[in-house]
Amino acid sequence: MNTKRVILAALGLSLLTIPAIAQDAKLLAKANTLADKIEPQVIEWRRDYHEHPELGNREVKTAEKIAAHLKKLGLEVETGVAKTGVVAILKGGKPGPVVALRADIDGLPVTERADVPFASKAKGVYNGQEVGVMHACGHDTHIAMLLGAAEVLTSMKADLKGTVKFVFQPAEEGPPAGEEGGAALMVKEGVLEKGPKPEVIFGLHINSQTEVGTLKYRPGGIMAAADVFKIKVKGKQVHGASPWNGIDPIVVSAQIINGLQTIISRQTELTENAAVITVGMIHGGVRNNIIPEEVLLEGTIRTLDKEMQKKIHDKIKLTATKIAESAGATAEVEINEAAALTYNDPALTEKMLPTLQATAGKDKVVLMNAMTGAEDFSYFQQKIPGLYLFVGGMKKGQDPATAPAHHTPDFYIDESGMKLGVKTLTNLTLNYMNSKGKK
């Protein structure tokens, strides 16, 4: 009896897998070494994109730079995808699955206050107003990390067991009013269907309040579905000195706002999942002594469960219309989806967890709670299995409570965290390809 064969069989291995495992380890070591070497270039890219941000569906120069670099690598490049998106194809030297990697590329209408030499001074137009423009959510780092991964994987082309589709997506923060955009438009245009069809998609997000060197993950729902609601409250215009002669939509709106909060605090089972209703905009009136005819409320709904989402939608409509009705006013409620639930395929997450732990270190891969922030990466995940992660961008030892939050003028990223992002994207790709090749 061959004792070695018996032992290997018990472990689910064969003599042929031993050199394969060693070869895979050698390949990952090569990828990590290349990521270390390219770190200065990744930082340089990031600073350029940070200094020159552009708003969603307007990322013209950003896209030109991305496309130029990808073409220099010899990749097949398509531009103008979902208005300003860029897609590139890398065909490996060996047959295997197609893996998609995604980065978002748009900035935000925020005026930068961070004290860095590459701070943005850019201006743009948002909803008809001139605004400062800033990469206040880290999309500049996402571009740089995916470009780094493209550089590493291209240099390993001969060893790749499959094809990589690099997706640089515009308008993740939402397109301008009246326009389509973002991941939803990319999917609608067939980005996952045209050309090589990916089996899976990986994406990551830098986090300013997570320490450098850390990866955070969650199977299932990781980020909330986001819906936008508008409530138009109609009353009867009258002089402010005699409110009894009219119907005051401002007072009715105030009562509706309070009523909406009781949906969360008294009518939603928060032990099951978190949920949020926020009124972020109120428009009504033009003069201090005129009660206007109508008021417009706008806000956001965040949910982590489809059934709960439907219940909250129904409750908002019921609450607004009935409160308005009780005062003799009317309320028209409109609810539209802004982003679907970001859902990490549980089987894919479990499959790739060892890769994450090998890349960052087991103690640096943290199971996180779901977030009520939203991500339109979710639209890719509705079509194919996807895994979305968070990578640390806060300097080591800092108290997260003191780190500037995303979407703020003081938002800041420790650039040393990007190297782990590059390694994570490359290692997920290589390990997925290698594992599929052994089946």
N, C-alpha and C positions, 0 to 999 in steps of 0.2 A: 504494500500500500504506500502511495506517495503521501507522506504526512503533510508536506507543504500544500499540496493540492486540497487535502481535506480541510485544513485550516482556512485557506483562502475561500473555499466554497462556503464554509460556515459564516464567513464575513461577507458573503455576497460578492466576492471578487474572483478574478481569474488571473492567471499569470500574465495575460496580455494587458491587464489594467495597470499593473505596477509601472511600466515605462510610460503609460499614458498619463498617470497621475504626476509622475516626475516631470513629464513634458509640460503639463498644465502649470505646475508650480514655477517652472523655469520661465514660461511665457508671462505669467503674472509678475514675476520679479523683474523681467525686462520692462514691462509696462510701467511699473512703479518707479523704476530708475529713470525712464524717459519723462515721467511726470515731474520728478524732482528737478531734472535738468531744465524743463520748460517753464518752471515757475516764474522766473523773471519776466518772460515774454507774456505770460498770462496776466501778471500784474500790470504790465505796460498796456496791454489791450484794455484791461478794465479801466484804467485811468483815462484813456482816450474816450471810451464810451461814456464814462461818468461826466467828463467835462463837456461833452457834446450830446446831451440827451434830446430825444424827440418824442412827442406825444403819440398816442395810439393812432394807427392808420396814416401817420405822417412820418414814419421812420425811414425816410428816403435815403439819407446819407448813411445812416446806421446800416441799412440793408446793403448799400453799395460796398461798404467796407467789408462786411461779412462775406458777401459773394466774391469779392476780389481775392480774399485770402483763401477761400475754399477752392476757387479755380486754380490758384497758385499751387495748391496741394494736388492738383490733377483730378479732382472729383467732378462728377456730373452735377451741374448746378442749375437749378430752376429759380428764377426770380419772379416777383409780382404775384406770389401766391397769397391769396386772401389780402390783396392790395399791396402790401409791402413785405410779405414773408419770403423767406429763402429756404429752399430744400436742397440738400446735397446727398448724393449716393456714393458710397464706398463699397466696391465689390471686392470681397476677400479672395485670396488665392485658392481657397478650398470650398467645396459645397457646404451649405448649411443654412440655418434659419436667417430670416431678416429681423433685425432688431432696430427699433426707432429710439432716438434720443432727442429730447426737446428742451429748448430754452426760450423764454419770453424776452422781448427786446425793447419794450416801450417804457418811457418815463412817465412822470406824474406832474400835474399842475401845482408844484410846490416850489417855493423860493428857498434855495439852500442857505443855511447858516453855518454848516460844518466848516471848521477851520482847517482846510486841507488845500495844498497848492493847486490841485486840479478841480477845485470846486466849480460847479456849473454857474455860468452867468447867462445861460440861454433863456430866451423868451419864446413864447408861443401863444396861440389863440385857442382858448377852451370855452366852448359854449358862448362864443361871441365876445369874450373878454380877453384882454392881454394878461398873461400870467407868466410867472417864473416857471421854468421846467427843470426837474431834477430827477435823477434816478434814486428816489426816496424809498424804494422797496428792494433794491439789489439786483434788478434785472441786468445791469451792466456786468455784475459778477457772473450771472448766469450765462451771458454771451461768451465771456472770457473763458469760463470753465468748459463750455461745450466746444469752443474753438480749440482749447487745449486737448480735449479728448479726441477731436478730429485729427489733430497733429500727431498724437501718440498712436492712434489706431491706423492712420495712413502709413506711418513708418513701419507698422507691423503687418502691412497688407498681405504679404505672402503667407503669413501664419494664420490669418483670419479664416475661421470655418463658417463663413456666411457673409451676409451683406448688412451694412449699417446705413440707416436713413437718418440724416441729421435734419431736425426740424427747428428752424428759427422763427418763432411765432410772434406776430405783431398783436397789439391791442389787447393784451391780457387784462389790463385794467378797465377795459370796456372801450368800445369805439365811440366816436363823437355822436352826439344826438342825431338821429335820423339815418345813421349808417349801420351796416353790418360789419362785423369784424371778429378778430380773435380766433380761438380754437374752433368755435362753432362754424365759422365761415370756412376755415381750412378743411374741416370734415365735410362740409357741404360741397366744397369744390373737389373732394375726392383725394385728399392728401394721403389717406391710408389705403386707397384703392388703386390709384394710378401708379404705374411703375411697380417695383417690387413691393409686395404687401407684407408689412411687418406682422409678426406673431405677437409681439409684446412691445410696450413702450415704457421707457424709464425717464423720470424727470426729478429734479431736485430744486430746493429753494434755500437760499442763504437765510440765516436768522441772526439778527443783531443782538438777541438776548439769550443765545445758546453759545456756550464756550467753544472756542476753536478746537478742532480735533474730535468733536462729538457729532454723531449721526443720530437723528431721531426718526422713528418709524411707527406705523400702526397698521395692522391688517384691518380691512373693512373701511368704514367711514373715517377719514382722517381730517377732512375739512368740510364745512357746511355747504349746503345748497343756499344760494342767495337769490332772493326775489325782490323786485322793486315794486312798491305800491304807490299809487296816486289816489288821493281822495279829494274830489271836488265838492265842496260844501256850498250850496246855493241858498241864499236868504233873500231878503228884500232891502234894497238900499234906502237909507233914510238919514236925516240930519242927526248928528251925534247928540244934540241937545234933547231929542225926543225919541229915544230908542223904542218906546212902546208903539210907535207908528210903523215899525218895520220888523224884520227878523234878522237878528245879528249873527252872521256866520262866523265871526271871530270867537264869540262866546261858545257857540256850538262846537267849533273846532277845538277849543280848549277842553271841552267836556269829552270829545272823541279821543283826544290824545290821552287823557287820564283813563278813559275806558279801555283803550288798547293795551295799556300796561297791565290791567287786571287779567287780560287773556293769558299772559305769561305767569303772573304771580298767583292766580287763583283758578285758572282753567286748564293749565297744561301740566302734565305729569313729568316734572323735571327730574325725577329719579330715574326715568328711562333714558332721556337724552336732553342735552341743553337746547335752548331755543331763545331767540332774541327778536323783539320788535322795536325798532328805533325810528322815530320821526326826525328826519334830518333837515327838512326844509319846510318853511311856512311862508306863503305869499298871499298878501291880502291888504287892500287899502292903499290910498294915495295921499290922504290928508287926515290930520288929527281929529277933525270934527265931522267926518263923514263915515258912517257905517257902510262898508262896501256891500256889493251884491253877492260876491263870492270869495271864497278862500280856497287855496290849493295847498294840500299837505302832501309831502313826499317822504318816503322812508324806505328802510330795508328790513327784510325778514330773513333770519338765519335758522335753518333746521338741519338736523342730522338723521332724520327719519322721514320716509315718504308719507306714511300715514299721519304722522304728527304735522307734517307740512300741509296736507290737505285740510286737516282740522283747523289749523291756525288761519289758513286762507278763508275758510268758511266763517270763522268767528270774527275776523276783521270786517268782512262784508256785513254780517249781522249787526255787530256793535256800531259801526259807523252809520248804517242806514237807520237803525232804530233810535239812536240818540238824536240824529238829525230830525227824524219824524216827530219825536216827542216835543221838539221846539217849533214845529211847523216849517222846518227847513227840509232840504233834500240832500242826500249824499250819493255821489257816483263813485264807485270803487273800481279801480283797474289794477290788476296784479300781473306782472310779467317776470319771466325767469331771466336772471342775470348770469347765473352759473349753477350747474347741477352739482350734486353731491360728489365730492372727490372720494372715490372708493378704490382702495387698494385690494386687488384680487388676493384673497387669503392664501390660495395655493401658491401663487407666484411669490407672495411675500415670504411664505415659509421656505420655499425653494431657494430664494436669494439671501435669506438671513445669514447663513454661514459666510457668504461672500462679504456682506457688510461687516461682520465681526472680524473676518480675516483682514479686511482693509483698514478699519479704524481701531481694532482691538476690541475684544468682547466687552470690556467694562466701559467702552466709549459708545456703544450702540444702545440707545435708550428707548424703551417702549413709552410712547407719549400718550397723553390724553388727546381726544379729538379737539379741534379748534373751530371756533365759530367764524373765523375768516374763511374766504372762499377762493377758489382757483378754477379757471376754466380748462385746466388740464383734464378736468372731469369729462369733457366731451370726447377726448381721445379714449378714455377708459370705458366709455359707453359702447365703443366699437370693438376694442381689443383689450385683453388683460393689461393692466398698467400698475406700476409701482412708483409712488411719489414720496420723496424723503425730504428731511430738513438737515442742512449741514451748518455747523457752528460758524458764526462770524463775529463773536464777541471775544475781546482779548482775555487771555487766561487770568483767572483770579478776580475778575470784575464782578461786582454784584449786579445780577440781571436787572434789579430794580432801578439801577442808575444808568443803564444803557438806553440810549435814545431809541424809541420805538419806530417801527416801519411807518411810512407815510407822514413823517414829520420833518421839519426843516433841519433838525440836528442829526438825522439818521447817519449812522457811521458803521463801517465794516472794517474789521481787522483782516487785511488782505492775506495774511498767512493761512487763513481758513480755506482759501480757494484750492490749494493743492489737494486737500482731501476730496474736494468735489470732483476734480479731474480724475483722481484715482478711482473714485466710486463709480463714475460713469464708465470708465474703461474696463474696470474689473467686472462690473455687472454684465457688460457686453460680452467679454471674453468667457466668463464662466457660464453664461446662458448658452452661448454657442457651443462651448465644449461639452456641456451636459447633454444638449440635444443630440450632439454627434455620437454620443455613446449609447443612445437608446436603440 
